[in-house]
Amino acid sequence: MIGISNNMFKEKKILITGISGFLGSSLASRLAELGADIYGIVREQVCDFANRGYKIITGDIQDIALIRRAIVENEIEICLHMAAIAT
């Protein structure tokens, strides 16, 4: 990541939508390497993210109450939207 300090994400709580996709999972891996605490929202549990140390929330990103609750209860500092409709 150009122009970003390696310490910028250290111990930051980051929520990633679409974490089970290619971009979301790649981003999560890199941010975890930089020391971030990774949280993800998935429609259904398709991978074993617990082995990677990620905290996973199952639900629909269109559910505003779910998103709000995830952010507030987990004290999320950064939210990255990587979810998309697969065709």
N, CA, C and O atoms as CSV, one atom per row, in Angstrom:
chain,resi,resn,atom,element,x,y,z
A,1,MET,N,N,0.850,-1.178,0.000
A,1,MET,CA,C,0.000,0.000,0.000
A,1,MET,C,C,0.890,1.234,0.000
A,1,MET,O,O,1.654,1.458,0.940
A,2,ILE,N,N,0.795,1.997,-1.008
A,2,ILE,CA,C,1.646,3.161,-1.194
A,2,ILE,C,C,1.218,4.291,-0.267
A,2,ILE,O,O,0.032,4.609,-0.175
A,3,GLY,N,N,2.178,4.894,0.413
A,3,GLY,CA,C,1.919,6.062,1.246
A,3,GLY,C,C,1.196,5.773,2.549
A,3,GLY,O,O,0.731,6.695,3.219
A,4,ILE,N,N,1.099,4.511,2.913
A,4,ILE,CA,C,0.411,4.158,4.147
A,4,ILE,C,C,1.415,3.534,5.091
A,4,ILE,O,O,2.105,2.579,4.734
A,5,SER,N,N,1.495,4.069,6.286
A,5,SER,CA,C,2.398,3.543,7.289
A,5,SER,C,C,1.944,2.152,7.714
A,5,SER,O,O,0.745,1.891,7.818
A,6,ASN,N,N,2.885,1.272,7.956
A,6,ASN,CA,C,2.544,-0.071,8.428
A,6,ASN,C,C,1.828,-0.034,9.770
A,6,ASN,O,O,1.099,-0.968,10.105
A,7,ASN,N,N,2.023,1.023,10.540
A,7,ASN,CA,C,1.375,1.132,11.847
A,7,ASN,C,C,-0.026,1.727,11.769
A,7,ASN,O,O,-0.742,1.765,12.770
A,8,MET,N,N,-0.422,2.193,10.583
A,8,MET,CA,C,-1.719,2.855,10.428
A,8,MET,C,C,-2.887,1.944,10.807
A,8,MET,O,O,-3.886,2.417,11.348
A,9,PHE,N,N,-2.773,0.654,10.531
A,9,PHE,CA,C,-3.865,-0.278,10.786
A,9,PHE,C,C,-3.648,-1.145,12.019
A,9,PHE,O,O,-4.519,-1.938,12.376
A,10,LYS,N,N,-2.515,-1.006,12.666
A,10,LYS,CA,C,-2.201,-1.828,13.837
A,10,LYS,C,C,-3.248,-1.629,14.927
A,10,LYS,O,O,-3.500,-0.509,15.373
A,11,GLU,N,N,-3.853,-2.743,15.346
A,11,GLU,CA,C,-4.865,-2.784,16.403
A,11,GLU,C,C,-6.132,-1.995,16.076
A,11,GLU,O,O,-6.913,-1.696,16.980
A,12,LYS,N,N,-6.351,-1.655,14.821
A,12,LYS,CA,C,-7.602,-1.000,14.402
A,12,LYS,C,C,-8.653,-2.077,14.184
A,12,LYS,O,O,-8.351,-3.151,13.663
A,13,LYS,N,N,-9.870,-1.793,14.576
A,13,LYS,CA,C,-10.988,-2.706,14.348
A,13,LYS,C,C,-11.602,-2.349,12.999
A,13,LYS,O,O,-12.176,-1.275,12.821
A,14,ILE,N,N,-11.466,-3.283,12.049
A,14,ILE,CA,C,-11.891,-3.024,10.676
A,14,ILE,C,C,-12.978,-4.018,10.285
A,14,ILE,O,O,-12.803,-5.230,10.405
A,15,LEU,N,N,-14.096,-3.485,9.817
A,15,LEU,CA,C,-15.209,-4.294,9.336
A,15,LEU,C,C,-15.155,-4.326,7.811
A,15,LEU,O,O,-15.091,-3.283,7.161
A,16,ILE,N,N,-15.182,-5.538,7.247
A,16,ILE,CA,C,-15.138,-5.707,5.796
A,16,ILE,C,C,-16.390,-6.444,5.349
A,16,ILE,O,O,-16.635,-7.576,5.764
A,17,THR,N,N,-17.187,-5.793,4.496
A,17,THR,CA,C,-18.304,-6.502,3.873
A,17,THR,C,C,-17.737,-7.261,2.678
A,17,THR,O,O,-16.772,-6.813,2.058
A,18,GLY,N,N,-18.326,-8.399,2.355
A,18,GLY,CA,C,-17.819,-9.179,1.234
A,18,GLY,C,C,-16.497,-9.860,1.529
A,18,GLY,O,O,-15.705,-10.098,0.617
A,19,ILE,N,N,-16.250,-10.172,2.779
A,19,ILE,CA,C,-14.969,-10.754,3.187
A,19,ILE,C,C,-14.759,-12.154,2.612
A,19,ILE,O,O,-13.622,-12.622,2.547
A,20,SER,N,N,-15.818,-12.825,2.196
A,20,SER,CA,C,-15.663,-14.168,1.638
A,20,SER,C,C,-15.321,-14.150,0.147
A,20,SER,O,O,-15.025,-15.196,-0.430
A,21,GLY,N,N,-15.360,-12.980,-0.476
A,21,GLY,CA,C,-15.002,-12.862,-1.890
A,21,GLY,C,C,-13.505,-12.705,-2.078
A,21,GLY,O,O,-12.748,-12.596,-1.114
A,22,PHE,N,N,-13.094,-12.695,-3.337
A,22,PHE,CA,C,-11.667,-12.597,-3.654
A,22,PHE,C,C,-11.047,-11.308,-3.118
A,22,PHE,O,O,-10.029,-11.349,-2.428
A,23,LEU,N,N,-11.654,-10.172,-3.430
A,23,LEU,CA,C,-11.091,-8.886,-2.993
A,23,LEU,C,C,-11.168,-8.728,-1.476
A,23,LEU,O,O,-10.197,-8.326,-0.836
A,24,GLY,N,N,-12.326,-9.046,-0.912
A,24,GLY,CA,C,-12.501,-8.899,0.531
A,24,GLY,C,C,-11.557,-9.780,1.329
A,24,GLY,O,O,-10.989,-9.335,2.327
A,25,SER,N,N,-11.382,-11.033,0.901
A,25,SER,CA,C,-10.497,-11.941,1.631
A,25,SER,C,C,-9.028,-11.538,1.470
A,25,SER,O,O,-8.244,-11.657,2.412
A,26,SER,N,N,-8.661,-11.063,0.285
A,26,SER,CA,C,-7.285,-10.594,0.065
A,26,SER,C,C,-6.987,-9.368,0.915
A,26,SER,O,O,-5.913,-9.255,1.507
A,27,LEU,N,N,-7.942,-8.456,0.967
A,27,LEU,CA,C,-7.794,-7.252,1.782
A,27,LEU,C,C,-7.688,-7.616,3.265
A,27,LEU,O,O,-6.851,-7.073,3.986
A,28,ALA,N,N,-8.535,-8.531,3.710
A,28,ALA,CA,C,-8.517,-8.960,5.112
A,28,ALA,C,C,-7.162,-9.562,5.474
A,28,ALA,O,O,-6.609,-9.264,6.533
A,29,SER,N,N,-6.634,-10.402,4.601
A,29,SER,CA,C,-5.328,-11.028,4.865
A,29,SER,C,C,-4.234,-9.978,5.012
A,29,SER,O,O,-3.416,-10.043,5.930
A,30,ARG,N,N,-4.227,-9.020,4.106
A,30,ARG,CA,C,-3.187,-7.976,4.154
A,30,ARG,C,C,-3.319,-7.102,5.395
A,30,ARG,O,O,-2.325,-6.788,6.050
A,31,LEU,N,N,-4.547,-6.712,5.714
A,31,LEU,CA,C,-4.749,-5.873,6.901
A,31,LEU,C,C,-4.414,-6.633,8.182
A,31,LEU,O,O,-3.886,-6.050,9.129
A,32,ALA,N,N,-4.717,-7.921,8.218
A,32,ALA,CA,C,-4.360,-8.741,9.377
A,32,ALA,C,C,-2.840,-8.803,9.531
A,32,ALA,O,O,-2.325,-8.748,10.648
A,33,GLU,N,N,-2.125,-8.918,8.411
A,33,GLU,CA,C,-0.659,-8.904,8.450
A,33,GLU,C,C,-0.132,-7.604,9.038
A,33,GLU,O,O,0.916,-7.585,9.683
A,34,LEU,N,N,-0.867,-6.513,8.812
A,34,LEU,CA,C,-0.464,-5.205,9.334
A,34,LEU,C,C,-0.916,-4.986,10.776
A,34,LEU,O,O,-0.683,-3.921,11.349
A,35,GLY,N,N,-1.566,-6.003,11.365
A,35,GLY,CA,C,-1.926,-5.934,12.775
A,35,GLY,C,C,-3.353,-5.508,13.074
A,35,GLY,O,O,-3.680,-5.240,14.231
A,36,ALA,N,N,-4.209,-5.437,12.066
A,36,ALA,CA,C,-5.599,-5.039,12.282
A,36,ALA,C,C,-6.416,-6.187,12.872
A,36,ALA,O,O,-6.112,-7.360,12.654
A,37,ASP,N,N,-7.445,-5.831,13.615
A,37,ASP,CA,C,-8.439,-6.792,14.096
A,37,ASP,C,C,-9.541,-6.823,13.051
A,37,ASP,O,O,-10.203,-5.812,12.815
A,38,ILE,N,N,-9.743,-7.974,12.424
A,38,ILE,CA,C,-10.643,-8.081,11.281
A,38,ILE,C,C,-12.013,-8.622,11.681
A,38,ILE,O,O,-12.130,-9.643,12.358
A,39,TYR,N,N,-13.040,-7.904,11.242
A,39,TYR,CA,C,-14.436,-8.311,11.394
A,39,TYR,C,C,-15.008,-8.386,9.983
A,39,TYR,O,O,-14.659,-7.580,9.121
A,40,GLY,N,N,-15.885,-9.354,9.753
A,40,GLY,CA,C,-16.467,-9.483,8.429
A,40,GLY,C,C,-17.948,-9.781,8.493
A,40,GLY,O,O,-18.435,-10.397,9.442
A,41,ILE,N,N,-18.659,-9.335,7.470
A,41,ILE,CA,C,-20.077,-9.651,7.341
A,41,ILE,C,C,-20.229,-10.549,6.123
A,41,ILE,O,O,-19.767,-10.223,5.029
A,42,VAL,N,N,-20.887,-11.692,6.335
A,42,VAL,CA,C,-21.149,-12.635,5.252
A,42,VAL,C,C,-22.620,-13.034,5.268
A,42,VAL,O,O,-23.262,-13.040,6.318
A,43,ARG,N,N,-23.148,-13.369,4.086
A,43,ARG,CA,C,-24.544,-13.831,4.011
A,43,ARG,C,C,-24.701,-15.185,4.664
A,43,ARG,O,O,-25.672,-15.439,5.376
A,44,GLU,N,N,-23.741,-16.047,4.417
A,44,GLU,CA,C,-23.757,-17.370,5.038
A,44,GLU,C,C,-22.330,-17.803,5.282
A,44,GLU,O,O,-21.415,-17.441,4.541
A,45,GLN,N,N,-22.157,-18.572,6.315
A,45,GLN,CA,C,-20.821,-19.021,6.696
A,45,GLN,C,C,-20.333,-20.044,5.672
A,45,GLN,O,O,-20.779,-21.192,5.679
A,46,VAL,N,N,-19.423,-19.634,4.797
A,46,VAL,CA,C,-18.926,-20.521,3.748
A,46,VAL,C,C,-17.468,-20.921,3.959
A,46,VAL,O,O,-17.005,-21.896,3.365
A,47,CYS,N,N,-16.756,-20.202,4.775
A,47,CYS,CA,C,-15.348,-20.490,5.041
A,47,CYS,C,C,-15.131,-20.518,6.547
A,47,CYS,O,O,-15.950,-20.017,7.318
A,48,ASP,N,N,-14.041,-21.098,6.939
A,48,ASP,CA,C,-13.707,-21.132,8.365
A,48,ASP,C,C,-12.774,-19.966,8.683
A,48,ASP,O,O,-11.555,-20.126,8.742
A,49,PHE,N,N,-13.369,-18.792,8.888
A,49,PHE,CA,C,-12.584,-17.590,9.161
A,49,PHE,C,C,-12.008,-17.580,10.567
A,49,PHE,O,O,-11.052,-16.856,10.844
A,50,ALA,N,N,-12.592,-18.391,11.467
A,50,ALA,CA,C,-12.109,-18.413,12.846
A,50,ALA,C,C,-10.647,-18.853,12.897
A,50,ALA,O,O,-9.890,-18.396,13.754
A,51,ASN,N,N,-10.253,-19.726,11.994
A,51,ASN,CA,C,-8.854,-20.174,11.961
A,51,ASN,C,C,-7.908,-19.037,11.627
A,51,ASN,O,O,-6.720,-19.095,11.946
A,52,ARG,N,N,-8.424,-18.020,10.994
A,52,ARG,CA,C,-7.602,-16.858,10.643
A,52,ARG,C,C,-7.669,-15.773,11.712
A,52,ARG,O,O,-6.972,-14.763,11.623
A,53,GLY,N,N,-8.505,-15.985,12.717
A,53,GLY,CA,C,-8.639,-15.009,13.785
A,53,GLY,C,C,-9.624,-13.893,13.494
A,53,GLY,O,O,-9.679,-12.908,14.230
A,54,TYR,N,N,-10.400,-14.034,12.432
A,54,TYR,CA,C,-11.395,-13.025,12.087
A,54,TYR,C,C,-12.662,-13.251,12.894
A,54,TYR,O,O,-12.994,-14.384,13.242
A,55,LYS,N,N,-13.365,-12.167,13.186
A,55,LYS,CA,C,-14.674,-12.253,13.834
A,55,LYS,C,C,-15.719,-12.087,12.737
A,55,LYS,O,O,-15.715,-11.083,12.025
A,56,ILE,N,N,-16.607,-13.055,12.596
A,56,ILE,CA,C,-17.563,-13.054,11.496
A,56,ILE,C,C,-18.979,-12.835,12.004
A,56,ILE,O,O,-19.400,-13.420,13.002
A,57,ILE,N,N,-19.702,-11.979,11.294
A,57,ILE,CA,C,-21.108,-11.668,11.563
A,57,ILE,C,C,-21.891,-12.161,10.353
A,57,ILE,O,O,-21.599,-11.781,9.219
A,58,THR,N,N,-22.878,-13.003,10.596
A,58,THR,CA,C,-23.686,-13.535,9.497
A,58,THR,C,C,-24.939,-12.684,9.346
A,58,THR,O,O,-25.649,-12.430,10.319
A,59,GLY,N,N,-25.205,-12.246,8.122
A,59,GLY,CA,C,-26.393,-11.444,7.866
A,59,GLY,C,C,-26.319,-10.748,6.519
A,59,GLY,O,O,-25.365,-10.919,5.760
A,60,ASP,N,N,-27.327,-9.977,6.246
A,60,ASP,CA,C,-27.465,-9.262,4.977
A,60,ASP,C,C,-26.999,-7.825,5.158
A,60,ASP,O,O,-27.429,-7.147,6.091
A,61,ILE,N,N,-26.127,-7.354,4.279
A,61,ILE,CA,C,-25.621,-5.982,4.423
A,61,ILE,C,C,-26.696,-4.932,4.147
A,61,ILE,O,O,-26.489,-3.748,4.414
A,62,GLN,N,N,-27.835,-5.356,3.616
A,62,GLN,CA,C,-28.951,-4.431,3.409
A,62,GLN,C,C,-29.737,-4.196,4.703
A,62,GLN,O,O,-30.611,-3.331,4.757
A,63,ASP,N,N,-29.421,-4.966,5.734
A,63,ASP,CA,C,-30.071,-4.841,7.035
A,63,ASP,C,C,-29.333,-3.749,7.828
A,63,ASP,O,O,-28.325,-4.016,8.483
A,64,ILE,N,N,-29.842,-2.546,7.758
A,64,ILE,CA,C,-29.186,-1.387,8.381
A,64,ILE,C,C,-29.017,-1.573,9.887
A,64,ILE,O,O,-27.999,-1.174,10.452
A,65,ALA,N,N,-30.010,-2.175,10.536
A,65,ALA,CA,C,-29.909,-2.413,11.981
A,65,ALA,C,C,-28.736,-3.351,12.292
A,65,ALA,O,O,-28.026,-3.151,13.278
A,66,LEU,N,N,-28.536,-4.363,11.462
A,66,LEU,CA,C,-27.419,-5.288,11.642
A,66,LEU,C,C,-26.085,-4.558,11.508
A,66,LEU,O,O,-25.184,-4.740,12.326
A,67,ILE,N,N,-25.970,-3.741,10.485
A,67,ILE,CA,C,-24.730,-2.984,10.259
A,67,ILE,C,C,-24.454,-2.049,11.433
A,67,ILE,O,O,-23.340,-1.999,11.954
A,68,ARG,N,N,-25.474,-1.318,11.835
A,68,ARG,CA,C,-25.323,-0.380,12.964
A,68,ARG,C,C,-24.903,-1.123,14.231
A,68,ARG,O,O,-23.995,-0.690,14.940
A,69,ARG,N,N,-25.570,-2.245,14.509
A,69,ARG,CA,C,-25.259,-3.038,15.701
A,69,ARG,C,C,-23.827,-3.571,15.627
A,69,ARG,O,O,-23.103,-3.535,16.622
A,70,ALA,N,N,-23.416,-4.062,14.465
A,70,ALA,CA,C,-22.054,-4.589,14.303
A,70,ALA,C,C,-21.012,-3.509,14.565
A,70,ALA,O,O,-20.001,-3.758,15.222
A,71,ILE,N,N,-21.261,-2.324,14.054
A,71,ILE,CA,C,-20.313,-1.216,14.229
A,71,ILE,C,C,-20.248,-0.763,15.682
A,71,ILE,O,O,-19.164,-0.580,16.236
A,72,VAL,N,N,-21.412,-0.583,16.294
A,72,VAL,CA,C,-21.458,-0.077,17.674
A,72,VAL,C,C,-20.945,-1.113,18.674
A,72,VAL,O,O,-20.079,-0.806,19.494
A,73,GLU,N,N,-21.475,-2.340,18.612
A,73,GLU,CA,C,-21.117,-3.359,19.594
A,73,GLU,C,C,-19.650,-3.768,19.519
A,73,GLU,O,O,-19.050,-4.123,20.534
A,74,ASN,N,N,-19.073,-3.719,18.327
A,74,ASN,CA,C,-17.676,-4.118,18.168
A,74,ASN,C,C,-16.707,-2.943,18.131
A,74,ASN,O,O,-15.501,-3.125,17.962
A,75,GLU,N,N,-17.246,-1.730,18.292
A,75,GLU,CA,C,-16.434,-0.509,18.303
A,75,GLU,C,C,-15.559,-0.414,17.050
A,75,GLU,O,O,-14.361,-0.143,17.127
A,76,ILE,N,N,-16.195,-0.646,15.892
A,76,ILE,CA,C,-15.500,-0.617,14.608
A,76,ILE,C,C,-14.980,0.794,14.329
A,76,ILE,O,O,-15.691,1.781,14.518
A,77,GLU,N,N,-13.733,0.870,13.878
A,77,GLU,CA,C,-13.110,2.153,13.571
A,77,GLU,C,C,-13.090,2.454,12.072
A,77,GLU,O,O,-13.139,3.614,11.661
A,78,ILE,N,N,-13.017,1.407,11.271
A,78,ILE,CA,C,-12.973,1.557,9.814
A,78,ILE,C,C,-13.891,0.509,9.201
A,78,ILE,O,O,-13.868,-0.654,9.604
A,79,CYS,N,N,-14.703,0.922,8.224
A,79,CYS,CA,C,-15.578,-0.004,7.513
A,79,CYS,C,C,-15.246,0.058,6.029
A,79,CYS,O,O,-15.254,1.130,5.425
A,80,LEU,N,N,-14.952,-1.107,5.446
A,80,LEU,CA,C,-14.596,-1.190,4.034
A,80,LEU,C,C,-15.642,-2.047,3.320
A,80,LEU,O,O,-15.835,-3.215,3.658
A,81,HIS,N,N,-16.308,-1.462,2.337
A,81,HIS,CA,C,-17.390,-2.148,1.630
A,81,HIS,C,C,-16.841,-2.818,0.376
A,81,HIS,O,O,-16.510,-2.151,-0.604
A,82,MET,N,N,-16.749,-4.148,0.420
A,82,MET,CA,C,-16.215,-4.920,-0.700
A,82,MET,C,C,-17.263,-5.886,-1.258
A,82,MET,O,O,-16.969,-6.644,-2.183
A,83,ALA,N,N,-18.473,-5.870,-0.711
A,83,ALA,CA,C,-19.509,-6.796,-1.155
A,83,ALA,C,C,-20.028,-6.390,-2.532
A,83,ALA,O,O,-20.067,-5.211,-2.883
A,84,ALA,N,N,-20.424,-7.407,-3.298
A,84,ALA,CA,C,-20.968,-7.179,-4.630
A,84,ALA,C,C,-21.941,-8.297,-4.964
A,84,ALA,O,O,-21.951,-9.346,-4.320
A,85,ILE,N,N,-22.741,-8.059,-5.959
A,85,ILE,CA,C,-23.641,-9.099,-6.434
A,85,ILE,C,C,-22.888,-9.918,-7.481
A,85,ILE,O,O,-22.430,-9.389,-8.494
A,86,ALA,N,N,-22.771,-11.209,-7.214
A,86,ALA,CA,C,-22.068,-12.092,-8.158
A,86,ALA,C,C,-23.017,-12.475,-9.282
A,86,ALA,O,O,-24.182,-12.794,-9.046
A,87,THR,N,N,-22.510,-12.440,-10.495
A,87,THR,CA,C,-23.353,-12.806,-11.630
A,87,THR,C,C,-22.839,-14.051,-12.310
A,87,THR,O,O,-23.428,-14.506,-13.290
